């Protein structure tokens, strides 16, 4: 998956967590047990989705970093949008 897709899915997890937490508070205030439990379940699902996709994004970024380091160590030319490395502007 592309990094943007992974970040978007993690963002959805964040929103689900917030919505679930809000439903939990609403259920607690109104003493509606079903709403409280549904909100708690939604918040937990959001946390799990967020955790999964953030971990996936971190693994992808680590692999990309290792590749960049390997290319720099072998002194091969690397296509990069970062500009010339080692040149102060």
Residue pairs with C-beta under 8 A, 6 or more apart in sequence:
1 56
3 57
3 60
3 61
6 53
6 56
6 57
6 60
7 53
7 57
9 49
9 53
10 49
10 50
10 53
10 54
10 57
12 49
13 46
13 47
13 48
13 49
13 50
13 51
13 52
13 53
14 46
14 50
15 46
16 42
16 43
16 45
16 46
16 49
16 50
17 42
17 43
17 46
17 47
17 50
18 46
19 39
19 42
19 43
19 46
20 39
20 40
20 41
20 42
20 43
20 44
20 45
20 46
21 39
21 43
22 39
23 35
23 36
23 38
23 39
23 42
23 43
24 36
24 39
24 40
24 43
25 39
26 32
26 35
26 39
27 33
27 34
27 35
27 36
27 37
27 38
27 39
28 36
68 78
68 80
71 78
72 78
72 85
